[in-house]
Amino acid sequence: MFRQIGFDATAMCGQDMGMESSTRPWGSYLVLSDEDDHKVKRITVDPQKRLSYQQHFRRSEHWFFVSGEGKFVLDDVETLVSSGSAVDIPVGSAHRIENLSESEPLVFIEIQHGTYFGEDDIIRLDDDFGRASDQSEPAPGTAPR
């Protein structure tokens, strides 16, 4: 026999557990795990939005697409992705994702692996929101911008 147990879904998603989250011009992310050797995020890209065309010099990334459809670019090579797709992004590779839907979000899990996971290890090569030339100083050990 089973009995029903009530729970708060927002707590299960980490929003009431002190986990880092951020709203961006393209959508949002929620940090699911943040350890010395990896970081895991759930990223939601709003319809018709795309992330910066960017590089990282202290981490590689693996993206697993949970829902939606998008156009993934890796070093100027475009690939269509959808639920169940996965891509690997080597250290230093230029990359971007674009949500192709007019109404549905694109959701993926990002696994970062490396030595540093700060937001200042992002070199924006192109950005729809005017941030490409507005870059902070590079993180310690990163390549000059």
Biotite code that builds the C-alpha atoms (Angstrom):
import biotite.structure as struc

atoms = struc.array([
    struc.Atom([0.000, 0.000, 0.000], chain_id="A", res_id=1, res_name="MET", atom_name="CA", element="C"),
    struc.Atom([1.323, 3.455, -0.922], chain_id="A", res_id=2, res_name="PHE", atom_name="CA", element="C"),
    struc.Atom([0.557, 6.674, 0.840], chain_id="A", res_id=3, res_name="ARG", atom_name="CA", element="C"),
    struc.Atom([0.733, 10.095, -0.729], chain_id="A", res_id=4, res_name="GLN", atom_name="CA", element="C"),
    struc.Atom([3.455, 12.410, 0.527], chain_id="A", res_id=5, res_name="ILE", atom_name="CA", element="C"),
    struc.Atom([3.201, 16.124, -0.206], chain_id="A", res_id=6, res_name="GLY", atom_name="CA", element="C"),
    struc.Atom([6.258, 18.078, -1.315], chain_id="A", res_id=7, res_name="PHE", atom_name="CA", element="C"),
    struc.Atom([7.206, 21.506, -2.610], chain_id="A", res_id=8, res_name="ASP", atom_name="CA", element="C"),
    struc.Atom([8.286, 21.231, -6.257], chain_id="A", res_id=9, res_name="ALA", atom_name="CA", element="C"),
    struc.Atom([10.293, 24.474, -6.118], chain_id="A", res_id=10, res_name="THR", atom_name="CA", element="C"),
    struc.Atom([12.366, 23.061, -3.269], chain_id="A", res_id=11, res_name="ALA", atom_name="CA", element="C"),
    struc.Atom([12.967, 19.902, -5.306], chain_id="A", res_id=12, res_name="MET", atom_name="CA", element="C"),
    struc.Atom([14.267, 22.067, -8.156], chain_id="A", res_id=13, res_name="CYS", atom_name="CA", element="C"),
    struc.Atom([16.751, 23.826, -5.898], chain_id="A", res_id=14, res_name="GLY", atom_name="CA", element="C"),
    struc.Atom([15.174, 27.264, -5.878], chain_id="A", res_id=15, res_name="GLN", atom_name="CA", element="C"),
    struc.Atom([14.552, 27.155, -2.126], chain_id="A", res_id=16, res_name="ASP", atom_name="CA", element="C"),
    struc.Atom([17.755, 25.233, -1.373], chain_id="A", res_id=17, res_name="MET", atom_name="CA", element="C"),
    struc.Atom([20.157, 28.142, -1.881], chain_id="A", res_id=18, res_name="GLY", atom_name="CA", element="C"),
    struc.Atom([21.276, 26.995, -5.343], chain_id="A", res_id=19, res_name="MET", atom_name="CA", element="C"),
    struc.Atom([22.554, 29.647, -7.713], chain_id="A", res_id=20, res_name="GLU", atom_name="CA", element="C"),
    struc.Atom([20.192, 30.741, -10.465], chain_id="A", res_id=21, res_name="SER", atom_name="CA", element="C"),
    struc.Atom([20.246, 33.626, -12.890], chain_id="A", res_id=22, res_name="SER", atom_name="CA", element="C"),
    struc.Atom([17.963, 35.257, -15.438], chain_id="A", res_id=23, res_name="THR", atom_name="CA", element="C"),
    struc.Atom([19.711, 36.400, -18.611], chain_id="A", res_id=24, res_name="ARG", atom_name="CA", element="C"),
    struc.Atom([18.520, 38.250, -21.742], chain_id="A", res_id=25, res_name="PRO", atom_name="CA", element="C"),
    struc.Atom([18.284, 34.872, -23.558], chain_id="A", res_id=26, res_name="TRP", atom_name="CA", element="C"),
    struc.Atom([16.614, 32.853, -20.753], chain_id="A", res_id=27, res_name="GLY", atom_name="CA", element="C"),
    struc.Atom([17.859, 31.451, -17.443], chain_id="A", res_id=28, res_name="SER", atom_name="CA", element="C"),
    struc.Atom([19.982, 28.853, -15.691], chain_id="A", res_id=29, res_name="TYR", atom_name="CA", element="C"),
    struc.Atom([19.918, 26.924, -12.430], chain_id="A", res_id=30, res_name="LEU", atom_name="CA", element="C"),
    struc.Atom([23.080, 25.420, -10.946], chain_id="A", res_id=31, res_name="VAL", atom_name="CA", element="C"),
    struc.Atom([22.382, 21.804, -9.986], chain_id="A", res_id=32, res_name="LEU", atom_name="CA", element="C"),
    struc.Atom([25.887, 20.911, -8.759], chain_id="A", res_id=33, res_name="SER", atom_name="CA", element="C"),
    struc.Atom([29.020, 22.986, -8.104], chain_id="A", res_id=34, res_name="ASP", atom_name="CA", element="C"),
    struc.Atom([32.134, 21.010, -7.137], chain_id="A", res_id=35, res_name="GLU", atom_name="CA", element="C"),
    struc.Atom([35.899, 21.560, -7.430], chain_id="A", res_id=36, res_name="ASP", atom_name="CA", element="C"),
    struc.Atom([36.174, 19.551, -10.657], chain_id="A", res_id=37, res_name="ASP", atom_name="CA", element="C"),
    struc.Atom([32.771, 20.115, -12.303], chain_id="A", res_id=38, res_name="HIS", atom_name="CA", element="C"),
    struc.Atom([29.659, 22.259, -12.440], chain_id="A", res_id=39, res_name="LYS", atom_name="CA", element="C"),
    struc.Atom([26.212, 21.232, -13.713], chain_id="A", res_id=40, res_name="VAL", atom_name="CA", element="C"),
    struc.Atom([23.530, 23.670, -14.905], chain_id="A", res_id=41, res_name="LYS", atom_name="CA", element="C"),
    struc.Atom([19.993, 23.373, -16.234], chain_id="A", res_id=42, res_name="ARG", atom_name="CA", element="C"),
    struc.Atom([19.788, 25.996, -18.985], chain_id="A", res_id=43, res_name="ILE", atom_name="CA", element="C"),
    struc.Atom([16.545, 27.288, -20.511], chain_id="A", res_id=44, res_name="THR", atom_name="CA", element="C"),
    struc.Atom([16.747, 29.306, -23.734], chain_id="A", res_id=45, res_name="VAL", atom_name="CA", element="C"),
    struc.Atom([13.666, 31.373, -24.499], chain_id="A", res_id=46, res_name="ASP", atom_name="CA", element="C"),
    struc.Atom([11.939, 31.070, -27.907], chain_id="A", res_id=47, res_name="PRO", atom_name="CA", element="C"),
    struc.Atom([13.822, 32.794, -30.763], chain_id="A", res_id=48, res_name="GLN", atom_name="CA", element="C"),
    struc.Atom([16.795, 33.657, -28.476], chain_id="A", res_id=49, res_name="LYS", atom_name="CA", element="C"),
    struc.Atom([20.408, 32.539, -28.591], chain_id="A", res_id=50, res_name="ARG", atom_name="CA", element="C"),
    struc.Atom([23.425, 32.605, -26.331], chain_id="A", res_id=51, res_name="LEU", atom_name="CA", element="C"),
    struc.Atom([26.617, 34.488, -27.148], chain_id="A", res_id=52, res_name="SER", atom_name="CA", element="C"),
    struc.Atom([29.036, 32.966, -29.628], chain_id="A", res_id=53, res_name="TYR", atom_name="CA", element="C"),
    struc.Atom([31.680, 32.296, -26.983], chain_id="A", res_id=54, res_name="GLN", atom_name="CA", element="C"),
    struc.Atom([34.782, 30.443, -25.839], chain_id="A", res_id=55, res_name="GLN", atom_name="CA", element="C"),
    struc.Atom([36.100, 29.153, -22.511], chain_id="A", res_id=56, res_name="HIS", atom_name="CA", element="C"),
    struc.Atom([39.777, 28.547, -21.782], chain_id="A", res_id=57, res_name="PHE", atom_name="CA", element="C"),
    struc.Atom([39.570, 26.701, -18.473], chain_id="A", res_id=58, res_name="ARG", atom_name="CA", element="C"),
    struc.Atom([36.724, 24.254, -19.048], chain_id="A", res_id=59, res_name="ARG", atom_name="CA", element="C"),
    struc.Atom([35.157, 21.894, -21.537], chain_id="A", res_id=60, res_name="SER", atom_name="CA", element="C"),
    struc.Atom([31.396, 21.357, -21.683], chain_id="A", res_id=61, res_name="GLU", atom_name="CA", element="C"),
    struc.Atom([28.967, 18.563, -22.496], chain_id="A", res_id=62, res_name="HIS", atom_name="CA", element="C"),
    struc.Atom([25.368, 19.522, -23.324], chain_id="A", res_id=63, res_name="TRP", atom_name="CA", element="C"),
    struc.Atom([22.428, 17.083, -23.229], chain_id="A", res_id=64, res_name="PHE", atom_name="CA", element="C"),
    struc.Atom([19.212, 18.453, -24.734], chain_id="A", res_id=65, res_name="PHE", atom_name="CA", element="C"),
    struc.Atom([16.090, 17.718, -22.692], chain_id="A", res_id=66, res_name="VAL", atom_name="CA", element="C"),
    struc.Atom([13.397, 19.490, -24.713], chain_id="A", res_id=67, res_name="SER", atom_name="CA", element="C"),
    struc.Atom([12.944, 21.783, -27.673], chain_id="A", res_id=68, res_name="GLY", atom_name="CA", element="C"),
    struc.Atom([14.830, 22.229, -30.950], chain_id="A", res_id=69, res_name="GLU", atom_name="CA", element="C"),
    struc.Atom([17.802, 24.399, -31.704], chain_id="A", res_id=70, res_name="GLY", atom_name="CA", element="C"),
    struc.Atom([20.744, 25.254, -33.892], chain_id="A", res_id=71, res_name="LYS", atom_name="CA", element="C"),
    struc.Atom([24.102, 24.489, -32.288], chain_id="A", res_id=72, res_name="PHE", atom_name="CA", element="C"),
    struc.Atom([27.270, 26.093, -33.674], chain_id="A", res_id=73, res_name="VAL", atom_name="CA", element="C"),
    struc.Atom([30.754, 24.738, -32.888], chain_id="A", res_id=74, res_name="LEU", atom_name="CA", element="C"),
    struc.Atom([33.698, 26.534, -34.510], chain_id="A", res_id=75, res_name="ASP", atom_name="CA", element="C"),
    struc.Atom([31.410, 27.867, -37.282], chain_id="A", res_id=76, res_name="ASP", atom_name="CA", element="C"),
    struc.Atom([29.858, 24.438, -38.053], chain_id="A", res_id=77, res_name="VAL", atom_name="CA", element="C"),
    struc.Atom([26.068, 24.381, -37.593], chain_id="A", res_id=78, res_name="GLU", atom_name="CA", element="C"),
    struc.Atom([24.139, 21.320, -36.365], chain_id="A", res_id=79, res_name="THR", atom_name="CA", element="C"),
    struc.Atom([20.439, 20.917, -35.571], chain_id="A", res_id=80, res_name="LEU", atom_name="CA", element="C"),
    struc.Atom([19.745, 19.511, -32.088], chain_id="A", res_id=81, res_name="VAL", atom_name="CA", element="C"),
    struc.Atom([16.602, 18.305, -30.310], chain_id="A", res_id=82, res_name="SER", atom_name="CA", element="C"),
    struc.Atom([15.502, 16.339, -27.269], chain_id="A", res_id=83, res_name="SER", atom_name="CA", element="C"),
    struc.Atom([17.932, 13.456, -26.715], chain_id="A", res_id=84, res_name="GLY", atom_name="CA", element="C"),
    struc.Atom([20.811, 15.080, -28.644], chain_id="A", res_id=85, res_name="SER", atom_name="CA", element="C"),
    struc.Atom([24.180, 15.642, -26.996], chain_id="A", res_id=86, res_name="ALA", atom_name="CA", element="C"),
    struc.Atom([27.230, 17.708, -27.951], chain_id="A", res_id=87, res_name="VAL", atom_name="CA", element="C"),
    struc.Atom([30.769, 18.045, -26.626], chain_id="A", res_id=88, res_name="ASP", atom_name="CA", element="C"),
    struc.Atom([32.557, 21.399, -26.536], chain_id="A", res_id=89, res_name="ILE", atom_name="CA", element="C"),
    struc.Atom([36.352, 21.186, -26.166], chain_id="A", res_id=90, res_name="PRO", atom_name="CA", element="C"),
    struc.Atom([38.314, 23.833, -24.256], chain_id="A", res_id=91, res_name="VAL", atom_name="CA", element="C"),
    struc.Atom([38.825, 26.898, -26.469], chain_id="A", res_id=92, res_name="GLY", atom_name="CA", element="C"),
    struc.Atom([36.163, 26.033, -29.067], chain_id="A", res_id=93, res_name="SER", atom_name="CA", element="C"),
    struc.Atom([33.763, 28.770, -30.144], chain_id="A", res_id=94, res_name="ALA", atom_name="CA", element="C"),
    struc.Atom([30.151, 27.741, -29.567], chain_id="A", res_id=95, res_name="HIS", atom_name="CA", element="C"),
    struc.Atom([26.563, 28.930, -29.370], chain_id="A", res_id=96, res_name="ARG", atom_name="CA", element="C"),
    struc.Atom([23.013, 27.576, -29.175], chain_id="A", res_id=97, res_name="ILE", atom_name="CA", element="C"),
    struc.Atom([19.898, 29.153, -30.677], chain_id="A", res_id=98, res_name="GLU", atom_name="CA", element="C"),
    struc.Atom([16.296, 28.233, -29.885], chain_id="A", res_id=99, res_name="ASN", atom_name="CA", element="C"),
    struc.Atom([14.499, 27.861, -33.219], chain_id="A", res_id=100, res_name="LEU", atom_name="CA", element="C"),
    struc.Atom([10.984, 27.633, -31.766], chain_id="A", res_id=101, res_name="SER", atom_name="CA", element="C"),
    struc.Atom([8.586, 30.557, -31.815], chain_id="A", res_id=102, res_name="GLU", atom_name="CA", element="C"),
    struc.Atom([6.776, 29.359, -28.680], chain_id="A", res_id=103, res_name="SER", atom_name="CA", element="C"),
    struc.Atom([8.607, 26.586, -26.758], chain_id="A", res_id=104, res_name="GLU", atom_name="CA", element="C"),
    struc.Atom([11.726, 26.891, -24.578], chain_id="A", res_id=105, res_name="PRO", atom_name="CA", element="C"),
    struc.Atom([14.885, 24.921, -25.379], chain_id="A", res_id=106, res_name="LEU", atom_name="CA", element="C"),
    struc.Atom([16.189, 23.135, -22.276], chain_id="A", res_id=107, res_name="VAL", atom_name="CA", element="C"),
    struc.Atom([19.527, 21.391, -21.836], chain_id="A", res_id=108, res_name="PHE", atom_name="CA", element="C"),
    struc.Atom([21.814, 20.164, -19.094], chain_id="A", res_id=109, res_name="ILE", atom_name="CA", element="C"),
    struc.Atom([25.324, 21.616, -19.235], chain_id="A", res_id=110, res_name="GLU", atom_name="CA", element="C"),
    struc.Atom([28.163, 19.702, -17.573], chain_id="A", res_id=111, res_name="ILE", atom_name="CA", element="C"),
    struc.Atom([31.329, 21.772, -17.201], chain_id="A", res_id=112, res_name="GLN", atom_name="CA", element="C"),
    struc.Atom([34.623, 20.012, -16.527], chain_id="A", res_id=113, res_name="HIS", atom_name="CA", element="C"),
    struc.Atom([37.927, 21.748, -15.870], chain_id="A", res_id=114, res_name="GLY", atom_name="CA", element="C"),
    struc.Atom([39.827, 23.856, -13.387], chain_id="A", res_id=115, res_name="THR", atom_name="CA", element="C"),
    struc.Atom([37.658, 26.995, -13.179], chain_id="A", res_id=116, res_name="TYR", atom_name="CA", element="C"),
    struc.Atom([33.930, 27.594, -13.695], chain_id="A", res_id=117, res_name="PHE", atom_name="CA", element="C"),
    struc.Atom([33.477, 31.333, -13.109], chain_id="A", res_id=118, res_name="GLY", atom_name="CA", element="C"),
    struc.Atom([31.320, 33.427, -15.416], chain_id="A", res_id=119, res_name="GLU", atom_name="CA", element="C"),
    struc.Atom([34.438, 35.509, -16.177], chain_id="A", res_id=120, res_name="ASP", atom_name="CA", element="C"),
    struc.Atom([35.863, 32.586, -18.232], chain_id="A", res_id=121, res_name="ASP", atom_name="CA", element="C"),
    struc.Atom([33.557, 33.603, -21.086], chain_id="A", res_id=122, res_name="ILE", atom_name="CA", element="C"),
    struc.Atom([35.041, 35.315, -24.123], chain_id="A", res_id=123, res_name="ILE", atom_name="CA", element="C"),
    struc.Atom([32.092, 36.625, -26.142], chain_id="A", res_id=124, res_name="ARG", atom_name="CA", element="C"),
    struc.Atom([32.932, 36.725, -29.849], chain_id="A", res_id=125, res_name="LEU", atom_name="CA", element="C"),
    struc.Atom([29.425, 37.841, -30.886], chain_id="A", res_id=126, res_name="ASP", atom_name="CA", element="C"),
    struc.Atom([26.398, 38.733, -28.776], chain_id="A", res_id=127, res_name="ASP", atom_name="CA", element="C"),
    struc.Atom([22.839, 39.810, -29.601], chain_id="A", res_id=128, res_name="ASP", atom_name="CA", element="C"),
    struc.Atom([22.643, 41.843, -26.386], chain_id="A", res_id=129, res_name="PHE", atom_name="CA", element="C"),
    struc.Atom([25.688, 44.109, -26.811], chain_id="A", res_id=130, res_name="GLY", atom_name="CA", element="C"),
    struc.Atom([27.946, 42.236, -24.389], chain_id="A", res_id=131, res_name="ARG", atom_name="CA", element="C"),
    struc.Atom([30.680, 41.168, -26.854], chain_id="A", res_id=132, res_name="ALA", atom_name="CA", element="C"),
    struc.Atom([32.808, 44.268, -26.291], chain_id="A", res_id=133, res_name="SER", atom_name="CA", element="C"),
    struc.Atom([31.806, 44.646, -22.609], chain_id="A", res_id=134, res_name="ASP", atom_name="CA", element="C"),
    struc.Atom([34.095, 41.967, -21.178], chain_id="A", res_id=135, res_name="GLN", atom_name="CA", element="C"),
    struc.Atom([35.664, 41.924, -17.745], chain_id="A", res_id=136, res_name="SER", atom_name="CA", element="C"),
    struc.Atom([39.280, 41.058, -17.124], chain_id="A", res_id=137, res_name="GLU", atom_name="CA", element="C"),
    struc.Atom([40.082, 37.421, -17.918], chain_id="A", res_id=138, res_name="PRO", atom_name="CA", element="C"),
    struc.Atom([40.081, 34.918, -15.079], chain_id="A", res_id=139, res_name="ALA", atom_name="CA", element="C"),
    struc.Atom([43.492, 33.909, -13.734], chain_id="A", res_id=140, res_name="PRO", atom_name="CA", element="C"),
    struc.Atom([45.161, 31.547, -16.195], chain_id="A", res_id=141, res_name="GLY", atom_name="CA", element="C"),
    struc.Atom([42.880, 32.351, -19.149], chain_id="A", res_id=142, res_name="THR", atom_name="CA", element="C"),
    struc.Atom([44.054, 33.559, -22.516], chain_id="A", res_id=143, res_name="ALA", atom_name="CA", element="C"),
    struc.Atom([44.034, 37.333, -23.126], chain_id="A", res_id=144, res_name="PRO", atom_name="CA", element="C"),
    struc.Atom([40.924, 38.689, -24.849], chain_id="A", res_id=145, res_name="ARG", atom_name="CA", element="C"),
])
